[in-house]
Each structure stands twice: as structure tokens, then as C-alpha cells.
Amino acid sequence: MKLLLSCEYNMDTACVELRYSDGSMLAIDCIEVENLYGNSLAYRTELDYLIYNDPLAYADLILTGNVEAYLRTVSQKRYLD
């Protein structure tokens, strides 16, 4: 079983990189993800926030395929009563 050793955003390649204990590495191209899911400013802003502040949650969203549902949930307009 391979364990995740690190998950970080590499600004030089614009990728979130995941490194595993068996020496393998997975790179998620953030520009391509934004082109697929960043239909609005709110979506792009949320994706950028995750990239810089919680790259592991970002990678989890991409790898599980829950990106659209997550973005719809967090970008709903909330009104003050």
C-alpha cells in the first residue's frame, strides 16, 4: 500500500503535486481544471483558494470527481435576513 507523503502546489508548473511512498508522483494541471470547471468568477476564486490554502482538499475533489457539486454548493448566493 502506498502512502501519500506530500501534497503541494508547484507554482513553476501550475500543478498540485502528490508524492507517494513508492516513489510515484501525480501532478494535477490546475490550468486545465480551471478551463474545465471555472465557468464563473466565483468558481475560479474557490478553485484558486483551495490550490493555495488546501491543496490536499483540491486534489481530493479532482480525484473523486466531485468538483461540480462542490462548486455549486459553495457558490450559492446567501442572503442576509
HTML snippet that shows the backbone in 3Dmol.js (N, CA, C, O; Angstrom):
<script src="https://3Dmol.org/build/3Dmol-min.js"></script>
<div id="view" style="width:600px;height:400px;position:relative"></div>
<script>
const pdb = `
ATOM      1  N   MET A   1       0.848  -1.182   0.000  1.00  0.00           N
ATOM      2  CA  MET A   1       0.000   0.000   0.000  1.00  0.00           C
ATOM      3  C   MET A   1       0.885   1.234   0.000  1.00  0.00           C
ATOM      4  O   MET A   1       1.784   1.368   0.830  1.00  0.00           O
ATOM      5  N   LYS A   2       0.624   2.127  -0.933  1.00  0.00           N
ATOM      6  CA  LYS A   2       1.432   3.334  -0.974  1.00  0.00           C
ATOM      7  C   LYS A   2       0.771   4.440  -0.153  1.00  0.00           C
ATOM      8  O   LYS A   2      -0.446   4.626  -0.195  1.00  0.00           O
ATOM      9  N   LEU A   3       1.584   5.151   0.576  1.00  0.00           N
ATOM     10  CA  LEU A   3       1.118   6.235   1.433  1.00  0.00           C
ATOM     11  C   LEU A   3       1.447   7.567   0.791  1.00  0.00           C
ATOM     12  O   LEU A   3       2.477   7.711   0.132  1.00  0.00           O
ATOM     13  N   LEU A   4       0.578   8.532   0.984  1.00  0.00           N
ATOM     14  CA  LEU A   4       0.816   9.880   0.497  1.00  0.00           C
ATOM     15  C   LEU A   4       1.827  10.555   1.411  1.00  0.00           C
ATOM     16  O   LEU A   4       1.608  10.674   2.617  1.00  0.00           O
ATOM     17  N   LEU A   5       2.928  10.992   0.829  1.00  0.00           N
ATOM     18  CA  LEU A   5       3.972  11.657   1.610  1.00  0.00           C
ATOM     19  C   LEU A   5       3.812  13.169   1.623  1.00  0.00           C
ATOM     20  O   LEU A   5       4.004  13.814   2.653  1.00  0.00           O
ATOM     21  N   SER A   6       3.457  13.733   0.466  1.00  0.00           N
ATOM     22  CA  SER A   6       3.307  15.183   0.410  1.00  0.00           C
ATOM     23  C   SER A   6       2.316  15.578  -0.676  1.00  0.00           C
ATOM     24  O   SER A   6       2.106  14.856  -1.651  1.00  0.00           O
ATOM     25  N   CYS A   7       1.725  16.727  -0.480  1.00  0.00           N
ATOM     26  CA  CYS A   7       0.800  17.302  -1.448  1.00  0.00           C
ATOM     27  C   CYS A   7       1.014  18.805  -1.399  1.00  0.00           C
ATOM     28  O   CYS A   7       0.765  19.440  -0.375  1.00  0.00           O
ATOM     29  N   GLU A   8       1.475  19.374  -2.509  1.00  0.00           N
ATOM     30  CA  GLU A   8       1.739  20.817  -2.524  1.00  0.00           C
ATOM     31  C   GLU A   8       1.542  21.378  -3.918  1.00  0.00           C
ATOM     32  O   GLU A   8       1.604  20.662  -4.917  1.00  0.00           O
ATOM     33  N   TYR A   9       1.306  22.668  -3.957  1.00  0.00           N
ATOM     34  CA  TYR A   9       1.162  23.377  -5.225  1.00  0.00           C
ATOM     35  C   TYR A   9       2.528  23.832  -5.696  1.00  0.00           C
ATOM     36  O   TYR A   9       3.262  24.486  -4.954  1.00  0.00           O
ATOM     37  N   ASN A  10       2.872  23.488  -6.929  1.00  0.00           N
ATOM     38  CA  ASN A  10       4.122  23.909  -7.537  1.00  0.00           C
ATOM     39  C   ASN A  10       3.817  25.080  -8.469  1.00  0.00           C
ATOM     40  O   ASN A  10       3.222  24.897  -9.531  1.00  0.00           O
ATOM     41  N   MET A  11       4.221  26.262  -8.073  1.00  0.00           N
ATOM     42  CA  MET A  11       3.915  27.464  -8.831  1.00  0.00           C
ATOM     43  C   MET A  11       4.619  27.492 -10.194  1.00  0.00           C
ATOM     44  O   MET A  11       4.117  28.100 -11.140  1.00  0.00           O
ATOM     45  N   ASP A  12       5.763  26.843 -10.292  1.00  0.00           N
ATOM     46  CA  ASP A  12       6.513  26.829 -11.554  1.00  0.00           C
ATOM     47  C   ASP A  12       5.804  26.043 -12.646  1.00  0.00           C
ATOM     48  O   ASP A  12       5.869  26.407 -13.820  1.00  0.00           O
ATOM     49  N   THR A  13       5.129  24.967 -12.262  1.00  0.00           N
ATOM     50  CA  THR A  13       4.445  24.131 -13.250  1.00  0.00           C
ATOM     51  C   THR A  13       2.934  24.311 -13.242  1.00  0.00           C
ATOM     52  O   THR A  13       2.243  23.751 -14.093  1.00  0.00           O
ATOM     53  N   ALA A  14       2.413  25.080 -12.297  1.00  0.00           N
ATOM     54  CA  ALA A  14       0.970  25.294 -12.113  1.00  0.00           C
ATOM     55  C   ALA A  14       0.253  23.964 -11.902  1.00  0.00           C
ATOM     56  O   ALA A  14      -0.820  23.729 -12.457  1.00  0.00           O
ATOM     57  N   CYS A  15       0.865  23.094 -11.085  1.00  0.00           N
ATOM     58  CA  CYS A  15       0.302  21.782 -10.797  1.00  0.00           C
ATOM     59  C   CYS A  15       0.283  21.537  -9.292  1.00  0.00           C
ATOM     60  O   CYS A  15       1.165  21.985  -8.560  1.00  0.00           O
ATOM     61  N   VAL A  16      -0.739  20.820  -8.853  1.00  0.00           N
ATOM     62  CA  VAL A  16      -0.738  20.284  -7.499  1.00  0.00           C
ATOM     63  C   VAL A  16      -0.073  18.914  -7.613  1.00  0.00           C
ATOM     64  O   VAL A  16      -0.528  18.051  -8.365  1.00  0.00           O
ATOM     65  N   GLU A  17       0.994  18.729  -6.867  1.00  0.00           N
ATOM     66  CA  GLU A  17       1.783  17.506  -6.970  1.00  0.00           C
ATOM     67  C   GLU A  17       1.608  16.651  -5.720  1.00  0.00           C
ATOM     68  O   GLU A  17       1.746  17.134  -4.596  1.00  0.00           O
ATOM     69  N   LEU A  18       1.304  15.386  -5.934  1.00  0.00           N
ATOM     70  CA  LEU A  18       1.168  14.421  -4.848  1.00  0.00           C
ATOM     71  C   LEU A  18       2.302  13.420  -4.973  1.00  0.00           C
ATOM     72  O   LEU A  18       2.502  12.837  -6.038  1.00  0.00           O
ATOM     73  N   ARG A  19       3.052  13.215  -3.886  1.00  0.00           N
ATOM     74  CA  ARG A  19       4.156  12.259  -3.874  1.00  0.00           C
ATOM     75  C   ARG A  19       3.812  11.113  -2.925  1.00  0.00           C
ATOM     76  O   ARG A  19       3.341  11.331  -1.809  1.00  0.00           O
ATOM     77  N   TYR A  20       4.058   9.885  -3.396  1.00  0.00           N
ATOM     78  CA  TYR A  20       3.715   8.683  -2.641  1.00  0.00           C
ATOM     79  C   TYR A  20       4.962   7.947  -2.177  1.00  0.00           C
ATOM     80  O   TYR A  20       6.059   8.174  -2.688  1.00  0.00           O
ATOM     81  N   SER A  21       4.779   7.067  -1.207  1.00  0.00           N
ATOM     82  CA  SER A  21       5.898   6.362  -0.586  1.00  0.00           C
ATOM     83  C   SER A  21       6.608   5.404  -1.531  1.00  0.00           C
ATOM     84  O   SER A  21       7.767   5.065  -1.292  1.00  0.00           O
ATOM     85  N   ASP A  22       5.955   4.961  -2.590  1.00  0.00           N
ATOM     86  CA  ASP A  22       6.609   4.050  -3.532  1.00  0.00           C
ATOM     87  C   ASP A  22       7.412   4.781  -4.603  1.00  0.00           C
ATOM     88  O   ASP A  22       7.925   4.160  -5.534  1.00  0.00           O
ATOM     89  N   GLY A  23       7.520   6.107  -4.468  1.00  0.00           N
ATOM     90  CA  GLY A  23       8.293   6.902  -5.406  1.00  0.00           C
ATOM     91  C   GLY A  23       7.485   7.486  -6.549  1.00  0.00           C
ATOM     92  O   GLY A  23       8.011   8.279  -7.330  1.00  0.00           O
ATOM     93  N   SER A  24       6.225   7.113  -6.664  1.00  0.00           N
ATOM     94  CA  SER A  24       5.401   7.649  -7.742  1.00  0.00           C
ATOM     95  C   SER A  24       4.927   9.060  -7.400  1.00  0.00           C
ATOM     96  O   SER A  24       4.903   9.467  -6.239  1.00  0.00           O
ATOM     97  N   MET A  25       4.552   9.788  -8.445  1.00  0.00           N
ATOM     98  CA  MET A  25       4.097  11.160  -8.282  1.00  0.00           C
ATOM     99  C   MET A  25       2.924  11.401  -9.221  1.00  0.00           C
ATOM    100  O   MET A  25       2.904  10.903 -10.347  1.00  0.00           O
ATOM    101  N   LEU A  26       1.962  12.157  -8.754  1.00  0.00           N
ATOM    102  CA  LEU A  26       0.810  12.532  -9.557  1.00  0.00           C
ATOM    103  C   LEU A  26       0.763  14.053  -9.604  1.00  0.00           C
ATOM    104  O   LEU A  26       0.842  14.712  -8.567  1.00  0.00           O
ATOM    105  N   ALA A  27       0.635  14.609 -10.799  1.00  0.00           N
ATOM    106  CA  ALA A  27       0.557  16.061 -10.959  1.00  0.00           C
ATOM    107  C   ALA A  27      -0.789  16.414 -11.586  1.00  0.00           C
ATOM    108  O   ALA A  27      -1.147  15.885 -12.638  1.00  0.00           O
ATOM    109  N   ILE A  28      -1.524  17.298 -10.943  1.00  0.00           N
ATOM    110  CA  ILE A  28      -2.817  17.756 -11.444  1.00  0.00           C
ATOM    111  C   ILE A  28      -2.618  19.137 -12.052  1.00  0.00           C
ATOM    112  O   ILE A  28      -2.230  20.075 -11.356  1.00  0.00           O
ATOM    113  N   ASP A  29      -2.881  19.262 -13.338  1.00  0.00           N
ATOM    114  CA  ASP A  29      -2.710  20.518 -14.059  1.00  0.00           C
ATOM    115  C   ASP A  29      -3.851  21.475 -13.688  1.00  0.00           C
ATOM    116  O   ASP A  29      -4.986  21.292 -14.129  1.00  0.00           O
ATOM    117  N   CYS A  30      -3.552  22.475 -12.891  1.00  0.00           N
ATOM    118  CA  CYS A  30      -4.568  23.396 -12.376  1.00  0.00           C
ATOM    119  C   CYS A  30      -5.157  24.287 -13.465  1.00  0.00           C
ATOM    120  O   CYS A  30      -6.324  24.671 -13.382  1.00  0.00           O
ATOM    121  N   ILE A  31      -4.385  24.613 -14.460  1.00  0.00           N
ATOM    122  CA  ILE A  31      -4.892  25.447 -15.557  1.00  0.00           C
ATOM    123  C   ILE A  31      -5.962  24.686 -16.331  1.00  0.00           C
ATOM    124  O   ILE A  31      -6.993  25.253 -16.693  1.00  0.00           O
ATOM    125  N   GLU A  32      -5.720  23.406 -16.583  1.00  0.00           N
ATOM    126  CA  GLU A  32      -6.693  22.588 -17.294  1.00  0.00           C
ATOM    127  C   GLU A  32      -7.974  22.422 -16.480  1.00  0.00           C
ATOM    128  O   GLU A  32      -9.073  22.446 -17.035  1.00  0.00           O
ATOM    129  N   VAL A  33      -7.834  22.257 -15.181  1.00  0.00           N
ATOM    130  CA  VAL A  33      -9.009  22.123 -14.308  1.00  0.00           C
ATOM    131  C   VAL A  33      -9.822  23.412 -14.332  1.00  0.00           C
ATOM    132  O   VAL A  33     -11.049  23.369 -14.416  1.00  0.00           O
ATOM    133  N   GLU A  34      -9.148  24.557 -14.260  1.00  0.00           N
ATOM    134  CA  GLU A  34      -9.879  25.835 -14.316  1.00  0.00           C
ATOM    135  C   GLU A  34     -10.563  26.017 -15.659  1.00  0.00           C
ATOM    136  O   GLU A  34     -11.656  26.579 -15.717  1.00  0.00           O
ATOM    137  N   ASN A  35      -9.953  25.558 -16.731  1.00  0.00           N
ATOM    138  CA  ASN A  35     -10.596  25.654 -18.035  1.00  0.00           C
ATOM    139  C   ASN A  35     -11.846  24.777 -18.114  1.00  0.00           C
ATOM    140  O   ASN A  35     -12.808  25.126 -18.799  1.00  0.00           O
ATOM    141  N   LEU A  36     -11.834  23.647 -17.419  1.00  0.00           N
ATOM    142  CA  LEU A  36     -12.993  22.748 -17.433  1.00  0.00           C
ATOM    143  C   LEU A  36     -14.113  23.214 -16.511  1.00  0.00           C
ATOM    144  O   LEU A  36     -15.285  23.160 -16.884  1.00  0.00           O
ATOM    145  N   TYR A  37     -13.765  23.669 -15.316  1.00  0.00           N
ATOM    146  CA  TYR A  37     -14.773  23.951 -14.294  1.00  0.00           C
ATOM    147  C   TYR A  37     -14.930  25.421 -13.933  1.00  0.00           C
ATOM    148  O   TYR A  37     -15.897  25.777 -13.258  1.00  0.00           O
ATOM    149  N   GLY A  38     -14.028  26.277 -14.353  1.00  0.00           N
ATOM    150  CA  GLY A  38     -14.069  27.675 -13.945  1.00  0.00           C
ATOM    151  C   GLY A  38     -14.959  28.522 -14.824  1.00  0.00           C
ATOM    152  O   GLY A  38     -14.491  29.457 -15.473  1.00  0.00           O
ATOM    153  N   ASN A  39     -16.244  28.198 -14.850  1.00  0.00           N
ATOM    154  CA  ASN A  39     -17.186  28.903 -15.711  1.00  0.00           C
ATOM    155  C   ASN A  39     -17.516  30.304 -15.230  1.00  0.00           C
ATOM    156  O   ASN A  39     -17.956  31.146 -16.013  1.00  0.00           O
ATOM    157  N   SER A  40     -17.309  30.551 -13.962  1.00  0.00           N
ATOM    158  CA  SER A  40     -17.638  31.864 -13.412  1.00  0.00           C
ATOM    159  C   SER A  40     -16.500  32.334 -12.514  1.00  0.00           C
ATOM    160  O   SER A  40     -15.620  31.559 -12.141  1.00  0.00           O
ATOM    161  N   LEU A  41     -16.535  33.591 -12.183  1.00  0.00           N
ATOM    162  CA  LEU A  41     -15.520  34.161 -11.304  1.00  0.00           C
ATOM    163  C   LEU A  41     -15.566  33.506  -9.925  1.00  0.00           C
ATOM    164  O   LEU A  41     -14.524  33.276  -9.310  1.00  0.00           O
ATOM    165  N   ALA A  42     -16.763  33.207  -9.441  1.00  0.00           N
ATOM    166  CA  ALA A  42     -16.894  32.563  -8.131  1.00  0.00           C
ATOM    167  C   ALA A  42     -16.252  31.179  -8.134  1.00  0.00           C
ATOM    168  O   ALA A  42     -15.583  30.806  -7.170  1.00  0.00           O
ATOM    169  N   TYR A  43     -16.447  30.417  -9.206  1.00  0.00           N
ATOM    170  CA  TYR A  43     -15.844  29.082  -9.316  1.00  0.00           C
ATOM    171  C   TYR A  43     -14.321  29.179  -9.354  1.00  0.00           C
ATOM    172  O   TYR A  43     -13.632  28.442  -8.648  1.00  0.00           O
ATOM    173  N   ARG A  44     -13.801  30.082 -10.172  1.00  0.00           N
ATOM    174  CA  ARG A  44     -12.341  30.236 -10.282  1.00  0.00           C
ATOM    175  C   ARG A  44     -11.734  30.695  -8.967  1.00  0.00           C
ATOM    176  O   ARG A  44     -10.654  30.247  -8.583  1.00  0.00           O
ATOM    177  N   THR A  45     -12.427  31.582  -8.284  1.00  0.00           N
ATOM    178  CA  THR A  45     -11.940  32.075  -6.998  1.00  0.00           C
ATOM    179  C   THR A  45     -11.866  30.945  -5.981  1.00  0.00           C
ATOM    180  O   THR A  45     -10.885  30.833  -5.246  1.00  0.00           O
ATOM    181  N   GLU A  46     -12.891  30.112  -5.934  1.00  0.00           N
ATOM    182  CA  GLU A  46     -12.890  28.992  -4.990  1.00  0.00           C
ATOM    183  C   GLU A  46     -11.795  27.987  -5.329  1.00  0.00           C
ATOM    184  O   GLU A  46     -11.124  27.480  -4.430  1.00  0.00           O
ATOM    185  N   LEU A  47     -11.606  27.696  -6.604  1.00  0.00           N
ATOM    186  CA  LEU A  47     -10.539  26.775  -7.003  1.00  0.00           C
ATOM    187  C   LEU A  47      -9.168  27.340  -6.635  1.00  0.00           C
ATOM    188  O   LEU A  47      -8.306  26.613  -6.142  1.00  0.00           O
ATOM    189  N   ASP A  48      -8.970  28.630  -6.875  1.00  0.00           N
ATOM    190  CA  ASP A  48      -7.695  29.264  -6.511  1.00  0.00           C
ATOM    191  C   ASP A  48      -7.465  29.229  -5.005  1.00  0.00           C
ATOM    192  O   ASP A  48      -6.349  28.985  -4.548  1.00  0.00           O
ATOM    193  N   TYR A  49      -8.510  29.470  -4.246  1.00  0.00           N
ATOM    194  CA  TYR A  49      -8.390  29.427  -2.788  1.00  0.00           C
ATOM    195  C   TYR A  49      -7.907  28.048  -2.340  1.00  0.00           C
ATOM    196  O   TYR A  49      -6.990  27.937  -1.527  1.00  0.00           O
ATOM    197  N   LEU A  50      -8.526  27.010  -2.873  1.00  0.00           N
ATOM    198  CA  LEU A  50      -8.143  25.646  -2.493  1.00  0.00           C
ATOM    199  C   LEU A  50      -6.709  25.323  -2.912  1.00  0.00           C
ATOM    200  O   LEU A  50      -5.972  24.682  -2.163  1.00  0.00           O
ATOM    201  N   ILE A  51      -6.322  25.759  -4.089  1.00  0.00           N
ATOM    202  CA  ILE A  51      -4.966  25.476  -4.574  1.00  0.00           C
ATOM    203  C   ILE A  51      -3.932  26.021  -3.597  1.00  0.00           C
ATOM    204  O   ILE A  51      -2.984  25.320  -3.242  1.00  0.00           O
ATOM    205  N   TYR A  52      -4.105  27.249  -3.166  1.00  0.00           N
ATOM    206  CA  TYR A  52      -3.099  27.896  -2.315  1.00  0.00           C
ATOM    207  C   TYR A  52      -3.230  27.535  -0.835  1.00  0.00           C
ATOM    208  O   TYR A  52      -2.223  27.474  -0.129  1.00  0.00           O
ATOM    209  N   ASN A  53      -4.445  27.297  -0.355  1.00  0.00           N
ATOM    210  CA  ASN A  53      -4.662  27.111   1.075  1.00  0.00           C
ATOM    211  C   ASN A  53      -4.897  25.662   1.508  1.00  0.00           C
ATOM    212  O   ASN A  53      -4.620  25.308   2.654  1.00  0.00           O
ATOM    213  N   ASP A  54      -5.400  24.828   0.609  1.00  0.00           N
ATOM    214  CA  ASP A  54      -5.663  23.427   0.965  1.00  0.00           C
ATOM    215  C   ASP A  54      -5.509  22.547  -0.280  1.00  0.00           C
ATOM    216  O   ASP A  54      -6.498  22.034  -0.804  1.00  0.00           O
ATOM    217  N   PRO A  55      -4.278  22.373  -0.750  1.00  0.00           N
ATOM    218  CA  PRO A  55      -4.076  21.585  -1.976  1.00  0.00           C
ATOM    219  C   PRO A  55      -4.523  20.133  -1.848  1.00  0.00           C
ATOM    220  O   PRO A  55      -4.877  19.509  -2.848  1.00  0.00           O
ATOM    221  N   LEU A  56      -4.511  19.587  -0.637  1.00  0.00           N
ATOM    222  CA  LEU A  56      -4.965  18.208  -0.459  1.00  0.00           C
ATOM    223  C   LEU A  56      -6.470  18.096  -0.713  1.00  0.00           C
ATOM    224  O   LEU A  56      -6.912  17.143  -1.355  1.00  0.00           O
ATOM    225  N   ALA A  57      -7.254  19.040  -0.228  1.00  0.00           N
ATOM    226  CA  ALA A  57      -8.691  19.047  -0.492  1.00  0.00           C
ATOM    227  C   ALA A  57      -8.962  19.253  -1.979  1.00  0.00           C
ATOM    228  O   ALA A  57      -9.882  18.653  -2.534  1.00  0.00           O
ATOM    229  N   TYR A  58      -8.162  20.100  -2.624  1.00  0.00           N
ATOM    230  CA  TYR A  58      -8.272  20.324  -4.064  1.00  0.00           C
ATOM    231  C   TYR A  58      -8.033  19.014  -4.811  1.00  0.00           C
ATOM    232  O   TYR A  58      -8.819  18.642  -5.682  1.00  0.00           O
ATOM    233  N   ALA A  59      -6.954  18.318  -4.473  1.00  0.00           N
ATOM    234  CA  ALA A  59      -6.630  17.055  -5.131  1.00  0.00           C
ATOM    235  C   ALA A  59      -7.728  16.029  -4.897  1.00  0.00           C
ATOM    236  O   ALA A  59      -8.086  15.282  -5.808  1.00  0.00           O
ATOM    237  N   ASP A  60      -8.262  15.989  -3.687  1.00  0.00           N
ATOM    238  CA  ASP A  60      -9.329  15.055  -3.371  1.00  0.00           C
ATOM    239  C   ASP A  60     -10.562  15.326  -4.227  1.00  0.00           C
ATOM    240  O   ASP A  60     -11.181  14.387  -4.728  1.00  0.00           O
ATOM    241  N   LEU A  61     -10.925  16.583  -4.400  1.00  0.00           N
ATOM    242  CA  LEU A  61     -12.066  16.935  -5.247  1.00  0.00           C
ATOM    243  C   LEU A  61     -11.854  16.468  -6.682  1.00  0.00           C
ATOM    244  O   LEU A  61     -12.761  15.905  -7.294  1.00  0.00           O
ATOM    245  N   ILE A  62     -10.679  16.697  -7.210  1.00  0.00           N
ATOM    246  CA  ILE A  62     -10.391  16.337  -8.593  1.00  0.00           C
ATOM    247  C   ILE A  62     -10.395  14.818  -8.754  1.00  0.00           C
ATOM    248  O   ILE A  62     -10.988  14.295  -9.697  1.00  0.00           O
ATOM    249  N   LEU A  63      -9.745  14.118  -7.850  1.00  0.00           N
ATOM    250  CA  LEU A  63      -9.607  12.671  -7.977  1.00  0.00           C
ATOM    251  C   LEU A  63     -10.912  11.920  -7.732  1.00  0.00           C
ATOM    252  O   LEU A  63     -11.115  10.840  -8.287  1.00  0.00           O
ATOM    253  N   THR A  64     -11.797  12.478  -6.910  1.00  0.00           N
ATOM    254  CA  THR A  64     -13.087  11.828  -6.664  1.00  0.00           C
ATOM    255  C   THR A  64     -14.149  12.258  -7.669  1.00  0.00           C
ATOM    256  O   THR A  64     -15.187  11.606  -7.781  1.00  0.00           O
ATOM    257  N   GLY A  65     -13.908  13.340  -8.397  1.00  0.00           N
ATOM    258  CA  GLY A  65     -14.861  13.803  -9.402  1.00  0.00           C
ATOM    259  C   GLY A  65     -16.013  14.604  -8.849  1.00  0.00           C
ATOM    260  O   GLY A  65     -17.052  14.718  -9.498  1.00  0.00           O
ATOM    261  N   ASN A  66     -15.854  15.166  -7.657  1.00  0.00           N
ATOM    262  CA  ASN A  66     -16.924  15.934  -7.019  1.00  0.00           C
ATOM    263  C   ASN A  66     -16.792  17.440  -7.215  1.00  0.00           C
ATOM    264  O   ASN A  66     -17.364  18.211  -6.444  1.00  0.00           O
ATOM    265  N   VAL A  67     -16.066  17.865  -8.209  1.00  0.00           N
ATOM    266  CA  VAL A  67     -15.765  19.283  -8.378  1.00  0.00           C
ATOM    267  C   VAL A  67     -17.024  20.100  -8.642  1.00  0.00           C
ATOM    268  O   VAL A  67     -17.254  21.114  -7.982  1.00  0.00           O
ATOM    269  N   GLU A  68     -17.833  19.672  -9.594  1.00  0.00           N
ATOM    270  CA  GLU A  68     -19.021  20.463  -9.952  1.00  0.00           C
ATOM    271  C   GLU A  68     -19.991  20.605  -8.788  1.00  0.00           C
ATOM    272  O   GLU A  68     -20.495  21.698  -8.530  1.00  0.00           O
ATOM    273  N   ALA A  69     -20.254  19.521  -8.092  1.00  0.00           N
ATOM    274  CA  ALA A  69     -21.178  19.579  -6.958  1.00  0.00           C
ATOM    275  C   ALA A  69     -20.633  20.489  -5.862  1.00  0.00           C
ATOM    276  O   ALA A  69     -21.381  21.269  -5.274  1.00  0.00           O
ATOM    277  N   TYR A  70     -19.341  20.394  -5.587  1.00  0.00           N
ATOM    278  CA  TYR A  70     -18.717  21.245  -4.578  1.00  0.00           C
ATOM    279  C   TYR A  70     -18.829  22.721  -4.967  1.00  0.00           C
ATOM    280  O   TYR A  70     -19.204  23.555  -4.143  1.00  0.00           O
ATOM    281  N   LEU A  71     -18.507  23.040  -6.212  1.00  0.00           N
ATOM    282  CA  LEU A  71     -18.543  24.442  -6.647  1.00  0.00           C
ATOM    283  C   LEU A  71     -19.963  25.002  -6.618  1.00  0.00           C
ATOM    284  O   LEU A  71     -20.162  26.159  -6.248  1.00  0.00           O
ATOM    285  N   ARG A  72     -20.942  24.200  -7.000  1.00  0.00           N
ATOM    286  CA  ARG A  72     -22.330  24.671  -6.930  1.00  0.00           C
ATOM    287  C   ARG A  72     -22.749  24.935  -5.490  1.00  0.00           C
ATOM    288  O   ARG A  72     -23.484  25.883  -5.212  1.00  0.00           O
ATOM    289  N   THR A  73     -22.280  24.096  -4.581  1.00  0.00           N
ATOM    290  CA  THR A  73     -22.645  24.242  -3.164  1.00  0.00           C
ATOM    291  C   THR A  73     -22.023  25.489  -2.547  1.00  0.00           C
ATOM    292  O   THR A  73     -22.716  26.260  -1.883  1.00  0.00           O
ATOM    293  N   VAL A  74     -20.735  25.696  -2.758  1.00  0.00           N
ATOM    294  CA  VAL A  74     -20.062  26.819  -2.101  1.00  0.00           C
ATOM    295  C   VAL A  74     -20.342  28.162  -2.754  1.00  0.00           C
ATOM    296  O   VAL A  74     -20.135  29.203  -2.131  1.00  0.00           O
ATOM    297  N   SER A  75     -20.806  28.160  -3.991  1.00  0.00           N
ATOM    298  CA  SER A  75     -21.012  29.448  -4.653  1.00  0.00           C
ATOM    299  C   SER A  75     -22.472  29.886  -4.660  1.00  0.00           C
ATOM    300  O   SER A  75     -22.821  30.843  -5.351  1.00  0.00           O
ATOM    301  N   GLN A  76     -23.334  29.203  -3.905  1.00  0.00           N
ATOM    302  CA  GLN A  76     -24.721  29.633  -3.827  1.00  0.00           C
ATOM    303  C   GLN A  76     -24.797  30.998  -3.161  1.00  0.00           C
ATOM    304  O   GLN A  76     -24.063  31.296  -2.219  1.00  0.00           O
ATOM    305  N   LYS A  77     -25.705  31.817  -3.675  1.00  0.00           N
ATOM    306  CA  LYS A  77     -25.889  33.151  -3.091  1.00  0.00           C
ATOM    307  C   LYS A  77     -26.581  32.997  -1.734  1.00  0.00           C
ATOM    308  O   LYS A  77     -27.570  32.277  -1.593  1.00  0.00           O
ATOM    309  N   ARG A  78     -26.048  33.671  -0.783  1.00  0.00           N
ATOM    310  CA  ARG A  78     -26.623  33.642   0.562  1.00  0.00           C
ATOM    311  C   ARG A  78     -27.103  35.064   0.885  1.00  0.00           C
ATOM    312  O   ARG A  78     -26.366  36.038   0.728  1.00  0.00           O
ATOM    313  N   TYR A  79     -28.333  35.151   1.333  1.00  0.00           N
ATOM    314  CA  TYR A  79     -28.923  36.451   1.636  1.00  0.00           C
ATOM    315  C   TYR A  79     -29.016  36.638   3.140  1.00  0.00           C
ATOM    316  O   TYR A  79     -29.293  35.692   3.878  1.00  0.00           O
ATOM    317  N   LEU A  80     -28.788  37.841   3.580  1.00  0.00           N
ATOM    318  CA  LEU A  80     -28.941  38.170   4.983  1.00  0.00           C
ATOM    319  C   LEU A  80     -30.412  38.415   5.290  1.00  0.00           C
ATOM    320  O   LEU A  80     -31.110  39.058   4.506  1.00  0.00           O
ATOM    321  N   ASP A  81     -30.881  37.917   6.406  1.00  0.00           N
ATOM    322  CA  ASP A  81     -32.292  38.114   6.778  1.00  0.00           C
ATOM    323  C   ASP A  81     -32.478  39.443   7.436  1.00  0.00           C
ATOM    324  O   ASP A  81     -33.595  39.791   7.820  1.00  0.00           O
TER     325      ASP A  81
END
`;
const viewer = $3Dmol.createViewer("view");
viewer.addModel(pdb, "pdb");
viewer.setStyle({}, {cartoon: {color: "spectrum"}});
viewer.zoomTo();
viewer.render();
</script>
